[in-house]
């Protein structure tokens, strides 16, 4: 559900997943790095609810290294126990992938703290002073990290994804279920894997206060200006009108949806020119909302913000994470001025009397 550029832009490298086990000191080091990032973000987080999520970073659990097995064609992902139970002939085509604490949280998309900008914006729009007792759905969650932070603060956090590798990665005891909190009510993490809403609408359920999508519902992926269906990165599985109805059905009245997208050059609408001066369209760079205002309103939503530019803020986040630091990132260091942009849209489900 996400492009290859996204994991580079968020500091994660797929090739780096092929690692062996690590000792306790290294596991603690992974959490220490997340704590460093959290402190660097403090001046950039604008709500008390967002600051509270940063407070929870130090309580993220380290994990013992775990091994997965992945096959590209036909696509499949297995835990080590599932793989070892296969007959020799059934193991053909699988490759080993080892995950330590850092890769458990970064997966292929980089630090989970990159999601905190979306949760900060949502808290401001919803007048949340805390995420305690909130029911939150993350569409295309990509990493368990931000869900765990929400749960530690007392949220019922649900993530939905189509990636079978993430399903296998987060299948160990303790990955999901109730999460202890220091204060207030307990929270929980629950993951659903499959195409929502086409196949898993019942499993995901409803009654949400907030639905978040980061770097999944891009116009360039869902409703690109280029009509060639081979270039569509995200198949909703239903029509746009049916998808928006599913979003509305999953929310409490007054509940919010935030779509937060970042992308590379040539810019937020994906349009540029090639070396010969010919116009080009880069799908992953078209970070506009895939649904126009009229569709949202027809589905029963009030538009709070539509395609609002957030480029300067995401570049500040990038500097806090060191995405532009050549010493840290090497050849993956970003030119923030030319290769990082952000937009977000926020809508609110209208009460029945207002529709």
C-alpha positions as CSV (number, residue, x, y, z in Angstrom):
1,X,0.0,0.0,0.0
2,X,3.0,2.3,0.1
3,X,5.7,3.2,-2.4
4,X,9.4,2.3,-2.3
5,X,10.2,6.0,-2.0
6,X,8.3,6.3,1.3
7,X,10.7,4.0,3.2
8,X,13.7,6.0,1.9
9,X,12.1,9.3,2.8
10,X,11.4,8.1,6.3
11,X,14.8,6.7,7.0
12,X,14.2,3.0,6.5
13,X,16.1,0.8,4.1
14,X,14.6,-2.5,3.0
15,X,18.1,-4.0,2.5
16,X,18.9,-3.3,6.2
17,X,16.3,-5.8,7.3
18,X,18.7,-8.7,6.6
19,X,20.4,-8.7,10.0
20,X,21.1,-11.2,12.7
21,X,20.1,-11.1,16.4
22,X,21.2,-8.3,18.7
23,X,22.0,-8.3,22.4
24,X,20.1,-6.4,25.2
25,X,22.4,-3.4,25.0
26,X,21.5,-3.0,21.3
27,X,17.8,-3.4,22.0
28,X,18.0,-0.7,24.6
29,X,19.9,1.4,22.0
30,X,17.0,1.2,19.6
31,X,14.6,2.6,22.2
32,X,17.2,5.2,23.2
33,X,17.3,6.4,19.6
34,X,13.5,6.7,19.5
35,X,13.8,8.7,22.8
36,X,16.3,11.0,21.1
37,X,13.9,11.6,18.2
38,X,11.1,12.3,20.6
39,X,13.0,15.0,22.4
40,X,14.0,16.5,19.1
41,X,10.3,16.7,18.2
42,X,9.1,18.3,21.4
43,X,9.4,21.9,20.1
44,X,7.4,20.9,17.0
45,X,4.5,19.2,18.7
46,X,1.7,21.7,19.3
47,X,-0.9,19.9,21.5
48,X,-0.9,18.4,24.9
49,X,-2.2,15.2,23.4
50,X,0.7,15.0,21.1
51,X,3.2,15.8,23.9
52,X,1.7,12.9,25.9
53,X,2.4,10.5,23.1
54,X,6.0,11.6,23.1
55,X,6.0,10.9,26.9
56,X,5.2,7.3,26.1
57,X,8.2,6.6,23.8
58,X,10.5,5.6,26.7
59,X,8.0,2.9,27.7
60,X,8.1,1.2,24.2
61,X,9.2,-2.4,24.8
62,X,12.3,-3.8,23.3
63,X,11.9,-7.3,21.6
64,X,14.1,-10.3,21.2
65,X,15.2,-10.7,17.6
66,X,12.7,-12.7,15.5
67,X,13.0,-14.4,12.1
68,X,10.5,-14.3,9.3
69,X,10.5,-16.0,5.9
70,X,9.2,-14.1,2.8
71,X,8.4,-15.2,-0.7
72,X,7.8,-12.7,-3.5
73,X,5.9,-14.9,-6.0
74,X,3.4,-16.1,-5.0
75,X,3.6,-13.7,-2.2
76,X,3.7,-15.2,1.3
77,X,5.2,-14.4,4.7
78,X,5.7,-16.9,7.5
79,X,6.9,-16.9,11.1
80,X,10.0,-19.1,11.7
81,X,7.8,-21.7,13.4
82,X,5.5,-21.8,10.3
83,X,8.4,-22.1,8.0
84,X,10.1,-24.8,10.0
85,X,6.9,-26.8,9.9
86,X,6.9,-26.9,6.1
87,X,8.2,-29.9,4.1
88,X,11.4,-29.2,2.3
89,X,9.6,-28.8,-1.0
90,X,7.3,-26.2,0.4
91,X,10.2,-23.9,1.4
92,X,11.3,-23.1,-2.1
93,X,11.5,-19.4,-2.9
94,X,11.5,-18.1,0.7
95,X,14.2,-15.9,2.0
96,X,15.1,-15.2,5.6
97,X,14.5,-11.8,7.2
98,X,15.6,-11.1,10.7
99,X,14.1,-8.3,12.7
100,X,15.6,-6.6,15.8
101,X,14.0,-3.9,17.9
102,X,14.8,-1.1,15.6
103,X,13.4,-2.9,12.6
104,X,10.4,-4.1,14.6
105,X,9.4,-0.4,14.9
106,X,10.8,1.0,11.6
107,X,9.7,-1.9,9.4
108,X,10.2,-0.6,5.8
109,X,9.0,3.0,6.4
110,X,11.3,4.5,9.0
111,X,10.6,5.9,12.4
112,X,7.0,5.5,13.6
113,X,7.3,9.0,15.2
114,X,6.9,10.5,11.7
115,X,3.2,9.7,12.2
116,X,3.0,12.1,15.2
117,X,2.4,15.1,13.0
118,X,-0.9,13.6,11.8
119,X,-2.0,12.8,15.4
120,X,-1.0,16.3,16.5
121,X,-3.1,17.9,13.8
122,X,-6.0,15.6,14.6
123,X,-5.8,16.5,18.3
124,X,-6.0,20.2,17.4
125,X,-8.9,19.7,15.0
126,X,-10.8,17.5,17.5
127,X,-9.9,19.6,20.6
128,X,-8.4,16.5,22.3
129,X,-6.5,17.2,25.4
130,X,-5.5,13.6,25.5
131,X,-5.8,10.4,23.5
132,X,-7.0,8.5,26.5
133,X,-10.3,6.7,25.9
134,X,-10.2,7.4,22.2
135,X,-10.9,4.7,19.6
136,X,-8.5,5.2,16.7
137,X,-8.1,3.4,13.3
138,X,-4.9,3.7,11.3
139,X,-5.4,2.7,7.6
140,X,-2.2,1.3,6.2
141,X,-0.5,1.4,9.6
142,X,2.9,0.3,8.4
143,X,4.4,0.0,11.9
144,X,3.1,-1.0,15.3
145,X,5.0,1.9,17.0
146,X,2.5,4.7,16.8
147,X,-0.4,2.3,17.7
148,X,1.6,1.2,20.8
149,X,2.1,4.8,21.8
150,X,-1.7,5.4,21.5
151,X,-2.5,2.3,23.5
152,X,0.0,3.2,26.3
153,X,-1.9,6.5,26.6
154,X,-5.2,4.7,26.9
155,X,-6.5,4.5,23.3
156,X,-8.1,1.5,21.7
157,X,-5.8,1.5,18.7
158,X,-6.6,-0.5,15.6
159,X,-4.4,-0.9,12.5
160,X,-5.4,-2.3,9.1
161,X,-2.9,-3.4,6.4
162,X,-2.7,-5.7,3.4
163,X,1.0,-6.5,3.9
164,X,1.3,-10.2,4.8
165,X,4.9,-9.6,6.1
166,X,3.5,-7.2,8.8
167,X,0.9,-9.8,9.7
168,X,3.6,-12.3,10.4
169,X,5.9,-9.8,12.1
170,X,3.4,-8.7,14.7
171,X,2.0,-12.2,15.5
172,X,4.0,-13.0,18.6
173,X,2.5,-13.0,22.1
174,X,2.4,-9.5,23.5
175,X,2.4,-7.7,20.1
176,X,-1.4,-7.2,20.3
177,X,-4.0,-7.1,23.1
178,X,-4.3,-5.0,26.3
179,X,-1.4,-2.6,27.0
180,X,-0.6,-1.5,30.5
181,X,-0.7,2.3,31.3
182,X,0.9,4.3,34.0
183,X,-2.3,6.3,34.6
184,X,-5.9,6.3,33.6
185,X,-7.7,3.6,31.7
186,X,-6.0,0.7,29.9
187,X,-5.4,0.7,26.2
188,X,-5.1,-1.9,23.5
189,X,-3.6,-2.7,20.1
190,X,-5.4,-4.8,17.5
191,X,-4.3,-5.4,14.0
192,X,-6.5,-6.5,11.0
193,X,-5.0,-7.7,7.8
194,X,-6.9,-7.6,4.5
195,X,-8.5,-5.1,2.2
196,X,-10.7,-2.6,4.0
197,X,-13.6,-2.1,3.5
198,X,-14.0,-4.7,0.8
199,X,-13.1,-7.8,2.8
200,X,-12.6,-6.9,6.5
201,X,-15.2,-4.3,7.3
202,X,-16.7,-6.4,10.0
203,X,-13.4,-7.2,11.6
204,X,-12.4,-3.5,11.7
205,X,-15.8,-2.5,13.1
206,X,-16.9,1.0,13.9
207,X,-17.4,3.6,16.6
208,X,-14.1,5.3,15.9
209,X,-13.3,8.8,17.1
210,X,-10.5,9.2,14.6
211,X,-9.3,7.5,11.4
212,X,-5.8,8.3,10.2
213,X,-4.2,7.5,6.8
214,X,-0.5,8.5,6.3
215,X,1.1,8.0,2.9
216,X,-1.6,5.5,1.7
217,X,-4.5,7.5,0.3
218,X,-2.5,9.7,-2.1
219,X,-4.3,11.0,-5.3
220,X,-1.3,9.6,-7.3
221,X,-2.0,6.1,-5.9
222,X,-5.8,6.1,-5.7
223,X,-7.2,8.5,-8.4
224,X,-4.2,9.5,-10.4
225,X,-4.3,12.0,-13.2
226,X,-2.7,9.4,-15.4
227,X,-5.6,7.1,-16.2
228,X,-3.5,4.0,-16.9
229,X,-4.6,1.5,-14.2
230,X,-1.2,-0.1,-14.2
231,X,0.1,3.0,-12.5
232,X,-2.4,3.0,-9.7
233,X,-0.6,2.1,-6.5
234,X,-3.6,1.6,-4.2
235,X,-6.7,-0.3,-5.3
236,X,-9.6,0.6,-2.9
237,X,-11.5,-2.5,-4.0
238,X,-14.7,-0.4,-4.1
239,X,-15.8,2.9,-5.7
240,X,-14.7,6.2,-4.1
241,X,-18.3,6.8,-3.1
242,X,-18.5,3.4,-1.4
243,X,-15.1,4.0,0.3
244,X,-16.2,7.3,1.8
245,X,-19.4,5.8,3.0
246,X,-17.4,3.1,4.8
247,X,-15.3,5.8,6.4
248,X,-18.5,7.5,7.6
249,X,-20.0,4.3,8.8
250,X,-16.9,3.6,10.9
251,X,-17.0,6.9,12.7
252,X,-19.0,8.3,15.6
253,X,-20.9,11.5,14.7
254,X,-18.3,14.3,15.0
255,X,-15.5,11.8,14.3
256,X,-12.5,12.9,12.2
257,X,-10.6,11.6,9.2
258,X,-7.1,12.9,8.5
259,X,-5.2,12.1,5.4
260,X,-1.5,13.1,5.7
261,X,0.8,12.5,2.8
262,X,4.4,13.3,2.1
263,X,6.1,13.0,-1.2
264,X,9.3,13.7,-3.2
265,X,9.9,16.1,-6.1
266,X,8.8,17.4,-8.5
267,X,6.1,18.7,-6.1
268,X,2.8,18.1,-4.4
269,X,0.8,17.6,-7.6
270,X,3.3,15.2,-9.1
271,X,3.8,17.3,-12.3
272,X,7.2,18.3,-13.6
273,X,9.4,18.1,-16.7
274,X,12.0,15.6,-17.8
275,X,15.5,16.4,-19.0
276,X,14.2,17.0,-22.5
277,X,11.5,19.4,-21.3
278,X,8.6,17.0,-21.7
279,X,5.9,17.1,-19.1
280,X,6.0,14.2,-16.6
281,X,3.7,12.9,-13.9
282,X,5.2,11.2,-10.8
283,X,2.5,9.2,-9.0
284,X,4.1,9.0,-5.6
285,X,4.7,12.7,-5.7
286,X,1.0,13.6,-6.2
287,X,0.1,13.9,-2.5
288,X,-3.2,15.6,-2.9
289,X,-6.3,14.1,-1.3
290,X,-7.7,11.5,-3.7
291,X,-11.4,12.6,-3.1
292,X,-12.7,16.0,-4.0
293,X,-14.6,18.2,-1.5
294,X,-17.9,17.5,-3.2
295,X,-17.5,13.7,-2.6
296,X,-16.8,14.2,1.0
297,X,-19.8,16.5,1.5
298,X,-22.1,14.0,-0.3
299,X,-20.9,11.3,2.0
300,X,-21.9,13.3,5.1
301,X,-18.7,15.0,6.0
302,X,-17.8,18.6,6.8
303,X,-14.5,19.6,5.3
304,X,-12.2,21.1,7.9
305,X,-9.1,21.4,5.8
306,X,-8.5,20.3,2.2
307,X,-5.0,19.8,0.7
308,X,-3.4,22.2,3.2
309,X,0.3,22.6,2.7
310,X,2.5,21.3,5.5
311,X,5.8,21.3,3.8
312,X,7.7,23.5,6.2
313,X,6.6,21.4,9.2
314,X,7.5,18.1,7.6
315,X,10.9,19.5,6.7
316,X,11.4,20.5,10.4
317,X,10.5,16.9,11.3
318,X,13.0,15.6,8.8
319,X,15.8,17.7,10.3
320,X,14.8,16.5,13.8
321,X,15.1,12.9,12.5
322,X,18.3,13.6,10.6
323,X,16.9,12.7,7.1
324,X,19.1,15.3,5.6
325,X,22.3,14.3,7.5
326,X,24.8,12.8,5.1
327,X,26.9,11.5,8.0
328,X,23.9,9.6,9.3
329,X,22.1,8.7,6.1
330,X,24.9,8.4,3.5
331,X,23.6,8.3,0.0
332,X,20.0,8.3,1.2
333,X,20.4,11.8,2.7
334,X,17.6,14.0,1.4
335,X,17.7,17.4,-0.3
336,X,14.8,18.7,1.7
337,X,14.3,21.8,-0.4
338,X,13.7,19.9,-3.6
339,X,12.6,16.5,-2.5
340,X,10.2,16.7,0.5
341,X,6.6,18.0,0.5
342,X,3.5,17.4,2.6
343,X,-0.2,18.0,2.4
344,X,-3.0,17.1,4.7
345,X,-6.8,17.0,4.6
346,X,-9.2,16.8,7.6
347,X,-12.9,16.1,7.5
348,X,-15.5,15.6,10.3
349,X,-18.6,13.4,10.2
350,X,-21.7,15.5,10.5
351,X,-24.4,14.6,13.0
352,X,-27.5,13.0,11.3
353,X,-29.5,16.2,11.8
354,X,-27.0,18.2,9.8
355,X,-27.0,16.0,6.7
